[in-house]
Amino acid sequence: MHVTGVVQGIGFRPFVYRIARKHGLTGWVLNASDGVTLEVQGTGDRLMHFWEEFLHRRPAGVVYETIEKTAIPPLALEESAFQILPSREGGVRQPTIPPDLATCAECLAELRDPADRRYQYPFINCTHCGPRWSIIEGVPYDRPLTSMKIFAMCRECEREYHDPADRRFHAQPVACPACGPHVELRSASGELLAEREAAIRLAAQAIQDGQILALKGLGGFQLICDAGNEAAVQTLRQRKRRPDKPFALMLTEEMLRQACEEPSEAVWRWLRSPAAPIVLLRRRLPSHSAPDKQSPSDTYSADSVERSREPAVSAVEGFRTEDGACSVAEGVAPGNPYLGVMLPYTPLHHLLMAAVGRPIVCTSGNLTEEPMAIANDEAFQRLGKIADVFLVHNRPIVRPVDDSVMAEGESGDVFLVRRARGFAPRPIRLAAKGPVVLATGGHLKNVVGLALEDQAILSAHVGDLDNLLAWEAHRRAVEDLLRFFQAVPEVVACDLHPDYASTRVAEEFAHRLKAPLFRWQHHVVHFAACLAEWETPRSDPAFDGVLEPQPGSLGIEQRNTRPLPLPLLGVIWDGTGYGIDGTVWGGEFFLYDGRSFQRVAHLRPFPLPGGEVVVREARRSLLGLLAASGMAERELEDPRGLLRNLFTESEARILLRSVMRGVQCPRTSSMGRLFDAVAALLGLGARISFEGQAAMALQFAAEKTYFSSGANIGRGSAGNRAPTVGETPGDASMLNVRPFTRTESMPIVLDWQPVLESLVAGLREGVPHERLALDFHRQLVNAVLTVAEQLNVQGVMFSGGCFHNQLLRRLLASASRARGMTAWFARRVPPGDGGLALGQIWLTRRALRGDLTPGRGGVAENVNKQFSKKN
């Protein structure tokens, strides 16, 4: 048999060895260049039992892409037992490196067993779990090429490592208390306070006392505090300079049930999977309401970073409220009905959680907008003014690997918001082989990509490239991928925006490599990323293979044999992207016919007073809309006008003059900025501290009304209930918000002015803000249906940062079904900018094959002109 898929580096050969010996079979198994080859022989009933276990009891994370079986005559083998043979060299092979994996059940049982020699050892691991991508320095994946090379194995670990029947056979990070890494607790100045078990015990005590702990985790440092202690949470916010953006929580399953609404079975599977991602779940509110608290953003100032080192006083006793709900401070996710939760995923986290006994905030170890720290010295330098104590260890981290983030999707499944630990660097299958392509991604939520053969290998989340440290981290991520996979790109791909840091790095590498540079329009790339996802296998080892095998599941990758229906409409909505006409795009509709992309519709452009500053001031987007619609002067002159609470009169006059003169006032068709403007109009966020905050507030307000009507997001119930108002065609007249109007000529222009005017009217008439927010969402859905109907398409793809909005996904999916249309959403890669590298790879490969031709509407002509451009 020859097996391909995710079958190397995760204990697959020992698994085959054990079940073959269990059933008395002879033969062998070995790693081949493109998978695993094995030969087994024995009686029919023994082979049948072997086959059953082979299919249904494979290790977590193993996915069979193909299984080729050939019957051969029985051989007179000299050996009396099954063997693991040396790897077979030869052929072209892209090294299959598994991601870092959460602690498995067997290791967890040993961690808790006082009789086991690894009892309470914070670095216990085996072939089924533990560090991988974060410790590997090169290939082949052997201990001398990992950061574990500095730890010589003791005799007992050596025995396990070389025993094919042992769970730790060839487990490269294998270690024990006698020979492996150990933890230390140090002060912010680096003074040693405690070691080993005492270090964990005192770290837990520090958390309980309200202090901030910097923990060296699997792929980088994390900042930790008591999640139920409002004072500690606010202290962390002030020191980290993160006034509002939600923090992630780490808690046990029991605590999760107390803090959140009961997750669906699909979500539980992901939470418990080897990837162990952060998942966004609706928080379970206590039966009594807590008193209103002052918003953290109201009290935050840069001066507050210079603070007293005195530990905060605990504000919450225990971790449960009177009705049994788990106490989580409001400051963990202010004004947010969702909590980002994860279960402990390393032995160190399990030990710390057991000692603390309550939920903890567990956020990236960095100052806001900086990369995560991974080295001890670096952490003391960069986090010394944030953390009170440091729990560090002496196992080096080779590359940063942040936590992955997922959310419940439109039909009860999940989708990736951030692809990192547990997924990177699992390859994503491409439809065909092609040249080596380096893709540098976008400027925000950056991810770097590399195309090798028929695989796209994406880096872990790099982050926003807004400062020099982040820019350097991006360049290191590029160099790391090229070095590790020994790749020499034949082509480099990047964003069309000339000033993105990722574009500058792409230009640098294209010049160094003397390779052509393809520059791709941002929103076409979003569409392409979704096309890349859905034209490849429906079941992908890079995504579904992370889960534990389901009972009765063959785990064999099912290829998407049905071609996507053409033409396809791509609805690409986000905050910003460089348009080929020099304006800021973001509310785009493209038609893809298999060879070209045509911009067939977009939002009516409006001005952005002050340019990029509008990202943090949603009120400016609103002012731009009011100015473009001729409503600004009236609202400014009216003593009760909408602008009176948002601007001083002098501020508004200055900005309106800039709009009139077109000075520092770019025009945009951005849906993200429209969301911001509506949020500001409804009083949900005039000023914000992180990207997407106002749009999130608008979603949450809409969900208040949506849930009160009995809908249940994220449970797959939409397909079993009658569509509600705004989810089906023809019901726009029943809403408080008027629909977008549209032009009949091409490209279609969706005019937001009727929406804006009816929102203003609704506010004056006293319509609840939550109702208006929901009706706005439903009119967005109706706008998509209208465009699709005008273009006579039956398939629609949705991508871009706006489709992190779970309510919008739900409404669109339900409405599409009601219309008989098929809807596809980004799922296996993030819909936001974390998926751009994949889209850049897909477009570049297509262009090189000659599968893209100039289309109508300007996009394809301008994009294709980049094909022959070289640095």
N, C-alpha and C positions, 0 to 999 in steps of 0.2 A: 504494500500500500504506500502511496505517496500522498502526503497531506500538506496543503498550503493554508495560509491564514495566520492568525496570531498563535503560533505554536513553538516559539523559541524564547528562552529566557525567563519562563514562568513555571518551570517544573513539569513540563509536558513529558519529556523522555522518562523521568523517574515514575511518572504516573503510568505510562505504558508498561514500563518494566514491572511495576508492582502488580498490575492486574493480569499481566501475562503469566507471571510466576504464581499468582493466586490460583489461576485456572490450569496450571500445569502445562503451559504451552512452551514450545521452544522457538528460537529465532533471535531476532536482533532489532534494534532501533538506533538510528543515527540522525544527526543534523545534516541536511543537505544544503546546497547553495540557495534554494528557494523554498525550503520548508523542512519537513521531517519525513524520512523514509523508514518503513518497518516491514519486517517479514515475520509472520507468525504461522505456526503449524501445530496441529493437534486434531483431536477427534471433533466431529461435527457439533456435539452438544457443548463442548468446552469452547470452541470458537464462537458459538452463538452467545454464550454467557459473556465472553470477552467483548464481543461486539456491542452488547447491550451496555456494559459499563463504559466502554470506549465512547459511545455516543452520549450517554445520559449522566455520567458522573465525572465528567472532565473537570479539571481545576478551574476555579473562577478566572475569568479573563481569557480563557482559550476559546477561540472561534475557528471553526473549520470553514475555510472558504471553498476548497475543493477536496474531495477524497477520491483518488483513483485506485480502484481495486483490480488486481489481476490474479486469477487463479493459476497456480503453478503445481506441477507434480510434487508429491512429498519428497523431501530430501533426507538423505541419511546423514543427519548432522552429528558431528562428533561431540558437540557440547550437550550436556544434559539439562541445561537451564537457559533461560532467556538472558541476553546480554545487551549492554549499551556499548556500541562501538564508537571509535573516534569519528569526529566530524569529517564529512567528505568535502574536500575542497574542489574548486573548479566551477566554471560557469559564472555568470554575472549575478552578483548578490548585493542587494542593499541591506545593510545590517538592520535586523529587526530588534529595536531596543524597546523594552517595555517601559511604561511610565512608573513613577513611584506608586506603591500600592498600600492600601490601609492594612493594619494588623489583622491577620486571619484569625479564625476561631481557635485553631490549634495553638497558635502562639499566645493568644489571649488566655487560654486555659492554663498554659504553662506559667505565664506571668503571674497568675493568681494562685498557683499551687506551691505551698510552702515546702513541699518535698522535691520540687524541681530545682535543678542547679541554676536555672535562669529566673528564679522567683524574684519578682519586682525588679528585673533588669530592664532599664528603659530603652535598650537597643536590641531587644529580641526580634528575630526575623527568620524567614525561611525562603524556600523557592517560591512560595505563594504570596509573599508579602514583603514589605519593607522598601528601603530606598533603592532606586534604580537610576533614573535619568539625572537625579540631583547629585550622584556620586561618580558617574562614569566619565572618564577622561578620554577614552578612545576605544577602538575596536581592535581585536575581538574583545567581547565582554568577559574579561578575566580579572581576577583580583588585582594583579599588578597594574592594571590600567583603570583602577578606581581609587578613590580617596581612602579606601580601606587598606591600601598597600602598606601604610605605616604601622598597622597592627598585625604582628605575627600571631598566627593561630596557635592556641595551646594544643596539647596532644588530643584532648577529647573533641575539640572543634575540628581538628584535622581529620579525626576518624569519621565524624559525621559528614564532612565535606567530601570524602572519597568513597563513601558507602552508597552504592546505587539504590539500596533499599531505604535509605534515610530521607526524610523530608528536606534535609539541608544539603543533599547531594548537589555540589557545584553551586550552592547559594553564596554568591560572592561577598555579601556583607556579613556573613556568619560571624558571630562573636559571642562572648560570654563575659561575666564579671571579671574573670581571671585574665582575659587577654584583650578585651575590646575597649571601646570608648567609655568614658564616664562623665558625669555631670558635675558642675560646680556652681555654687551660688556666690556671686560677687556683687559688691556695691557699685554704684554708678561711677566711682573713681577707679574701679578695677580691683579693689581689695577683696581677698578671698575670705568668705564668710562661712562656708560649709562645703562638704563634698558628698557625693553619692546619695544614699538614702536621706541623710540629714539635710542635704541641699534641697531636695524635693519637698520635704516636710516644712522647712522654713520658708520656702517659696510660697507654699500654700498658705501658711500663716500670714505672710505679707499681703497676699490677696485678700484674705479675710479681714485684715486690719485696714483695708482701704487703700493699699499702695498699688503702684503700677509696676508690673513685672514685664521685663523684656525676655522672651523665651527664644532660644535658638531651636527652631523646629526642623522639619524635614527638608524644606527647600528655602529657608530663610528665617529671619527673625520675625517674631510676632509680639504685639503689645497686648497685655492681658490685664484685666481688672475684674472685680466683682460686678456682675451684670445687674444685681439688685441694689447696688449702692449708687444712688443718684449723684452724690458728691464725688465719688471716685470716677464715675463716668464723665462728669463735667470737667474734672481735673484732666482726664485724658484728652478730652476734646480741646481744652485750652492749650495744653502742651503740644499736642499734635497739629494744632491749627486746623481743626476740622470741625467747624461749628455745628453743622447740620447733617452731613452725609451719614447714612445709617452705618452702624457697626455690625459685624457678624458676631453670632453667638456660638459657643460650643457648650453642649449639654448632653446629658444621657437621654436614653429613650424615654424613661419615666418623666424626666423634666420636660422633654419636648411635648409630651402629651398634655402636660399641665400648662405649658406656655402657648401652644398653638392649637388651632383646629386640627382634628384628626386627619393626618395625610392620607391620600389615596394609596392603594397597594402599590401602584407604579412608583409613587414618590418614595415609599418605604424601601422599595428595592434599590433605588438610587442612593438613598441615605446610607443604606447598609452595604453598598457595593464596594469593591476595591478602590474605586475612585473617590468615594466618600466626599462628594462635593458639598458646598454650601447650597442649600435650596431655600428659595423664598416661599414662606408659608404665611398664611393669614394668622395673625396673633389671636389668641382666645382672650377676650376681654373679661375681667371679673364682673360679677353681677352688680357690684356697687361701683360707682364712678369715682375716680380719684379727683381731687381738687385740681383746678387749672394750674399749670405751672408756667412760669415765664419761659419763653422760647430761648434756647441756648444762643441763637443768633442775636437776640436782643442784648445779651450781656457780654458777648465776645468782643475782645479787642486784642490787637497785636501785643499791647503792653502786658496782657495777662499771661503771656508765655513766660515772662520773668516772674516766677511765683515762689512761694515758700516751699521748702522741701518737707514741711510737716505732713505726715500722712493724714488723709481725710478720715473723718469719723464715719463709721458704718451707719447707713440710713435705714437699713432693712434687716430685721432679724429673720434668719432662716431664708428659705427660698419659696415659701408658699403663702398665698394670701388666704383670707378667711374661707373662701369658697373652694380652695384647693388649687387655684390657678397659680402657676409658677410666677414668682415676682421678678419682673424684668423692668428696670427703670425706664421711664418714658424717654430719657435722654439717649437710650441705646438707638432708637429709631424714631426721633421726634416727629409727631404728626403722621406717622406711617402705619397703616394697618397690617403691614407685612413685617416679618422678622426673617433675617437671613440666618439659618441655623445649620449646624453640622454636628455630627457625632465625633467623638474622639477617634483619631485615625492613626496615631502612633502610640507605642507603649508609653512614651513619656507623657503624652496627653492623658492616657488612661490613668496613669498613676497620679498625675496632678489633679485630675477631676475627682478621683476617689478621695484625695486628701482635702480638697476644697469643699466638696459636698454641696455645691450650688452652681448655677449657670455662670459662665464667664464670658466677658467680651474677649474676642480673639481676632484682632485686626492686624493688617500688615505692619511690619516693623520699619516705619519710615516717617519722615515729616511729610505732610501732604504735598503731593505733586513730585516727590522724589522717589527714586527706585528703592526697593526693599534691600535692607542690609543683609549680608550673608556671612561675613567674617567677624570674629570676635572683636578684633581691634577696631574695625570699621563701625561696629555697633556701639562700642563705648564712645567713639568720637561723635557719631551722628545721633545717637539716641540717649546720650548721657543727660540731656536736659529734659527728657520725656519720662524715662523709667527711673524708679527708685532703686530697684534691684534687678540683677541679670542672672538668669538661669542658663548657663552656657555649657557646651560640651566640646570635646577635642576631635570630633569627626569632621573634617573639612567638607564644606558644601561647594561643589564645582560650579554650579550655575543656579541662579534664582529660579524657583518654581513656586508661584503663588497658588492660592486655593482656587479651584474652579467654582463657578457659580451657575446654578440652574434655576429655572422657574417652571411652574406648571403652565402647560400650553393650552391650545384652543380645544383639544378633545380629550383631556385627561392625561395626556402624555407630558413629557418635559422637553425643554429646549435649553441650549447652552446660552448663557449670558456672557460668561468668561471661560475660555478654554485654556486650562493650565494643568495643575496637578491631577494625576489620574488619567489624563488624555494625551498630553504632549509627552513624547513625540510620536505617538501612534500614527502611522501613515494613513492618509485619506485616499481611497482608491480613485483613480482617474479613469476616464473611459478608454484612453489609448496611451501608448508610449510616445515619447517625444524627447526633444533636447532638454538639457539641464537649464532650468530657469531659476533665477534668484528674484524673489518678489519682496520689496521692502515695506509693503503695507501702507497704512495711513499715518496721520499725525496723532490722532487720539486712539486710545485703547490699542496701541500698536502690537501687532504680531508679525513676525517675519516668516517667509515661506520659501521652500526649496522644492522644485519638481525634479524627481529622479525616476526614470523609466515611466511606469504607470502609477506613480505614487506622488502625492503632495505631502511633504513633511512640514508641519507648522510648529514654530517655536511656542513655548509657553508665553502667556501674557507678559508683554513688556511694559505697557502703560502709556500714559500721555507724554509726549515729547516736548514739554514746555520749558525745560531748563537744560543747562549743560550736563548735569548728572544723568538726566534721562536720555539725552542725545548720546552720551557715551555708552550707556547701557544698551541702547539700540544698536550701535555699531558693534559692540561686543557680541550681541545676539547674532548678528549677521556673520561675523568672523567665526563664532562658535559653530554654527551650522555648517559652514563651508569646511572648516578644519575637521570637525568630527566625521562628516560623511565623505571627506576627501573629494569634494566636488569642485569642479571648475565650471562655473556658469558660462553657457554659450550666449545667453541673453539675460538682460536685467530689466525688470518691470517695476514701475512705480506709479504714484498718483500724478495727475496732470498739474496739480498746484505747484508752482515753481518755488514757493517759500517753505514748504513742509520740510522738516528735518529729515524725514524719510526720503524725500526727493533728493536732497543734497547728498545723503549717503549713497543713494542709488547712482547718482552722477559720478561720485567718487569711485565706486566699484566698477562701473561701466568703463570709466577712463583707465583704471588700473588693469582691467581684464581685456581692454580693447574689444569690448562686446557692445552690440547694439542696445540702445535703451528705448524701451517702449513705455510711453506715458499714456495712462488710461484715465478717461473721465470717471470721476468718483462714483457716480450713481449707476453708470453702465457696469462698473465693477461689482457693486452690490448685487445687481441683477445676475451677473455672471457667476458670483459665488453661490447663489441659490440654484442656478442651472447646473453648476458643477456638482452640487450635493444631490440633486434629484435625478440626474442622468446616470449616476453611478448606483451601485447596489442599494436596494432598499434597506437591507440589513448590513450594516457596515462594522467590521471589526474595530474600527477607530471609535465607534460610539456604542452600539448595542453589545459589542463584545466585552465591554467593561462589566456588564452585569453578571451576577451569578447565573448559572444555567437553570432554566426553568424545568421542572419535572416533565419528562416526555418531549422536551425540545431537542431537536437534532443539533441545533447550533451551527447548521451549515448556512453559509451566506447565500441569500436568495437574490440573484441578480435582477435588476429592473429590465425585464425583457420587453416591456411595452414602451415604445418611444413616446416622448412627451408630445402632446398635441400641439400642432403649429397652425397659425401663429399664436404666440403666448404674449399675454399682457403682463408687463412687470410694473408693479406699483412700488416705487422706491421713495420712502419718506424718511428724512432725517433732519438734523439741525443745519448742516452746512456742507457744501462741496463746491469745488471750483467748476463753474460752467464754461463751456467752450465759447460763450458769447461775452465772457468777462464778468457776468453777474454771479451772485451766489445762488446756487440751485439747492433743492431739497424737498420739493413737492412734485415729484416727476412720475410720468407714465411713459413706458417704452414698449414698443411692439417688436418682438423678435420673431423672424420668419425662418430661422435656421441658418441664415448667412449674414444678416445685418440687423442693426438696432436702429429704430426710428423713434425720436421723441415725439409722441403723438398727443400728449396733454401735459399741462402743468398748472400750478396755481398762478393766479394773477400776481405779478410781482408787486412788491411794496417796498418803501424805503426803510433802512435801518439807521436811525440817527445815532451817530457815534461809531458805527462799524462794529468791530469785534466786541466792544464793551457790552453790547446787547446780550451777550451770552450770560452775563451775570446781572443784567438789569432787564427783566422781562417787561417792565413798564415802558421801556423805549420801543420795543416791538409794537406794543399797543399804540403808542404815540404815532409810530409810522403808519399803522393801519388807519387811524383816525385822520391823519393828515392826508393820506392818499384818497380817502373817501369823502373829504370835505367836511368832516364832522369835528375836527380838532378845535377850530375857533369857537364854535358854539359851546362845546364842552368846557372850554377854558373861560369863556365869559359868563357862563351860568354859575352862580354862587354854589349851586349843588351839583355842578358838573362832575363827570367821572374823573377828570384829571386833577381836581382840586386836592384830593387825598394822596395823589401820587407824585406831584411836582409842585414846587413853588412856581409862582407865575413867571418869575425871571428865568428859571430853568426851562420851563416849557417854551417860552418865547425864543430863547437862544436856540433850542433844538429845532423849533419849527422854522426858524430862519435858515438853519443848516439844511433842512429838507428842501426849502424853496430854492436855495442856491445850489443844491447838490454837492455840498462840501462835507467830506467825511460821512457820506450817507449812501453807501452802496445799496443797490436794489436786490431783492431776493424773492425767490419763489419757494422758500423753505417752509415745509410743514411744521418742523420743530419750532420755528419762530412764531408760526401761527398759534401753536399750542401755548407758547409762552404768553402771547398777547391775550389770548382768551383767559388764561389763568390769572393774569394781572387784572383784567377787566372784572373778573368774578371775586377779586380780593383774595386770591390764593397764593400770591407770591410776586410782589412787585420787584423785590431784590432777592437774589438767590446766591448761595455760596458754592454750589457745584452744578455741573452741567446736567440738565434734565430735571432739576428739582421742581420747577414750576409745572412742567408737563406731568410729572408724577403726581403732584398735588391735584391737578385736574382729573387725572385718572381716578385717584382715590375718592374725590368728591363724587364723580359719576358712579363709582361702584357702590357708594352708600345707597343711592336710589335703586341701582340695579339689584343689589342683594335684598333690599327691603321688599322687592316685588317677588321674591321667592326663587330667584335664579341662584345657581350654585356653580361658581367658576372653578375650573380645574378638576372637576370630577367626571367629565365626559358626559354630562347630563344634557348638553345642548341638543344632541341628536334625538333625545327622547321626549322633548317638550315642544309645544307649539312655538314657533318664532314669535318674539315680542315686537312691539312697535319699534320701527327703525331697522329691523333685521330682515324684513321682506320688502319687495318692491311695492310702490303705490301707497305707502302709508305716511309719506312725508308730511301730509297736511295735518296729521294728528299730533305733530310735535310742536313745542314752543319755539323752536328755532327753524327759520326758513331754510330751504335748500340752497346749495351753491347753484348759481346759474352758469351756463356754459355757452361757448360760441359753437356755431355749426362748422366753421372753417377749421382747417388743420394748421398747426396743432390746436387742439381744443384748449381753451383757457377757462379754468374754473374760477369764477369770481366769488370771493369771500365776502363781498360787501353786504349782500342780503343776510348772511349769517351774522355779521357784526351788528347790523341795524336791529335785527330781531333779538339778539342777546341784550343790547342796550335797552330795548323796549321791555324785554322780560324783567330786567332788573328794576326798571321804573314801576312795573306793574306788581312787583313783589313776588315773582316766581322764585322758588327756592334755588339757591346757587347749585345745589347738587342736581336738581332736575335739569337746569340749563346745561350743566356739564355733561350729563348723559345724553341729552338731545343733540349736543354738539358732536359727540362721538357717533351718534346714529346718522347724522347728516353726512359725516365723513364716509360712512358705509354706503349711504345712498349715492354719494358722488362717485364712488368706485363702480357701483352697479350701473350707473348711468353711462359712464365712459365705456365700460365693457359692452353694454348694449349698443351704444352708438357704433362701436368698432366691430360688433358681431363676433366676439371671441368667447370661447367656452372654457379657457384655462387662464388663471391669474396667479402670479407669483408675488409674494410680499417680502420685501427686505428693506433694511435700513433701520437706524436706531429707534424710530417711532414704533417699531414692531416688537420692542421689549414690553410694550403696553399689553398686558394680558387681556384686559377688557376689549381692546380694539381687535385683538386676534380672535377672541371668542365671537364678537359680533360679526366680523367679516366671514368667519368660517360658517356660521349659522346662515347668514344671508346668502352666501354663495351656494350652499346646499339647496336652499329654498328656490334659487334660480336655476338649478341644474348645472351650475358651473363647478369646476374643480379648482380648489385653492391649495397652493403650496406655500408653506412658510419655512424660513430658515430654521433649522432645528439642530443639526449636527455640528454646525459652526454658528457662532453668534450672528444675529441679524445686523448688529452694529458694526463698527469699524474693525472689530476683532476678526471679521471674516474677509477683509479686503485682500489679504495676501492670496487667498485661494482664488478669488475672482480674477486677480491680476495674472495668476498662473494660467487659469482656464482661457482667458482671452488671448494671452501671448501664444500658447500652444495652438489655438485655433488660427490665429493670424499666420503663424509659421507654416501651417499645413495648407494655407490658402482657403480656409473655410469661412473667412469673413470678407464680405465685399461691401463697397460703399452703398449706403441705403439712402432713402429720402429723409428729409428733415434736418440734415446737417450733422447729426451726431456721428454717423458712421464715416462720412467723408473726412471729418476733422480727426477722428480717432485713427482711421486707417492711414492718414498722412504721416502718422508717427512711426509706421512700420519700418521704413527705410532709414530712419534717422539714427545716426551714430554719434557718439561723443567725439 
